[in-house]
């Protein structure tokens, strides 16, 4: 990563940081439920309103000695929810949400200037939607 043109005159004109993540394999366990609340029997896809819930657990794929707060890839447990609604046989709307539970990790990354026993802490939520046309 290279940062240039700082707005502060005492900052270096360019800073380059290389962060090797040394990715490991990741194991993921995901479980989801879907329930059709409304159906339209005359359509090819009968499910008109569908509610969805899910849970996802994954292990941290970045070793502690290469973690970085610049890319905090430590989230492990997520819950999801959402719904899908068909306006017609072709037009659909979907809304979903993900919440990732807070995760704290203490690490020492010798390639970064944060010193020993740095602490990263993060939680996250995402909301997304789509409007789609099905051919």
Secondary structure, DSSP 8 states (H G I E B T S, - for coil): -EEE--SSTTS-SEEE------B----EEEEEEEEEEEE-TTSSS-EEEEEEEEEEEE---B-GGG--GGG-----EEEEEEEEEESSSSEEEEEEEEEEEEEEEEE--TTSTT-TTEEEEEEEEEEEEEEEE--
